């Protein structure tokens, strides 16, 4: 999800439009790039643009730009986890060791 709390209310009707576009066809038929119906392609593109705008106001010019942006966000999000994994474990104090043996 985007870093800020997104307003996903605009996505619901777009997602429903994707589901409604051709519910009688198989997934293989619907997602074959050569056979995808035009109306399904259009609702997918509208949904993609709406999701992109949750991450950046201007959207993305290409798939590569989208993926680079998402990986950058992932790296920022996971940086605290990576640094915590590399910290040296703290040893027990001598006082705690004495208390545990008594």
C-alpha positions in Angstrom: 0.0 0.0 0.0 1.1 3.6 -0.4 3.0 5.2 2.5 0.1 7.5 3.5 -3.4 6.3 4.3 -4.9 6.2 0.8 -8.5 7.0 -0.2 -9.4 3.7 -2.0 -13.1 4.6 -2.3 -12.6 5.4 -6.0 -11.1 1.9 -6.7 -14.2 0.0 -5.8 -16.4 0.9 -8.8 -13.4 0.5 -11.1 -12.7 -3.0 -9.7 -16.3 -3.9 -10.1 -16.2 -2.7 -13.7 -13.4 -5.1 -14.3 -15.4 -8.0 -12.8 -18.5 -7.0 -14.8 -16.7 -6.5 -18.1 -17.0 -10.1 -19.3 -18.0 -12.4 -16.5 -19.1 -15.1 -18.9 -15.5 -15.7 -20.4 -12.7 -17.7 -19.0 -9.7 -16.0 -17.4 -7.5 -17.4 -20.2 -9.7 -15.7 -22.7 -9.9 -12.4 -20.8 -6.2 -12.0 -20.2 -4.8 -13.2 -23.5 -3.4 -9.9 -24.9 -4.5 -10.8 -28.4 -8.1 -11.7 -27.4 -8.8 -9.3 -24.5 -12.1 -7.4 -25.2 -11.6 -3.7 -25.7 -14.0 -2.7 -22.9 -12.1 -4.9 -20.4 -8.8 -3.4 -21.5 -10.2 0.1 -21.0 -11.6 -0.6 -17.5 -8.2 -2.3 -16.5 -6.4 0.8 -17.7 -8.7 3.1 -15.7 -8.1 1.0 -12.6 -4.4 0.9 -13.2 -4.3 4.8 -13.5 -6.4 5.1 -10.3 -4.0 2.8 -8.3 -1.0 4.6 -9.7 -2.3 7.9 -8.5 -2.4 6.5 -4.9 1.4 6.3 -5.1 2.1 9.4 -7.1 -0.2 12.3 -8.3 1.1 12.2 -11.8 1.0 8.5 -12.2 3.8 6.7 -14.1 4.9 7.1 -17.7 6.0 3.4 -18.0 6.0 0.0 -16.3 9.7 0.5 -15.6 9.0 3.8 -13.8 6.3 2.2 -11.8 8.5 -0.7 -10.7 11.4 1.5 -9.9 9.2 3.7 -7.7 7.7 0.7 -5.9 11.1 -0.9 -5.2 12.3 2.5 -3.8 9.3 2.5 -1.5 10.0 -1.1 -0.5 13.6 -0.3 0.3 12.6 2.6 2.5 10.0 0.5 4.3 12.4 -2.5 4.8 15.5 -0.4 5.8 14.7 -0.5 9.6 14.2 -4.2 9.4 17.5 -4.8 7.7 19.4 -2.6 10.1 17.8 -4.4 13.1 18.9 -7.7 11.7 22.5 -6.5 11.5 22.7 -5.1 15.1 24.7 -7.2 17.5 22.6 -9.0 20.0 22.9 -7.5 23.5 24.3 -9.8 26.1 22.8 -10.3 29.4 24.1 -8.2 32.2 26.1 -9.9 35.0 23.4 -8.9 37.4 20.7 -10.8 35.4 23.0 -13.8 35.1 23.5 -13.9 38.9 19.7 -13.6 39.5 19.0 -16.4 37.1 21.4 -18.8 38.8 20.1 -18.1 42.3 
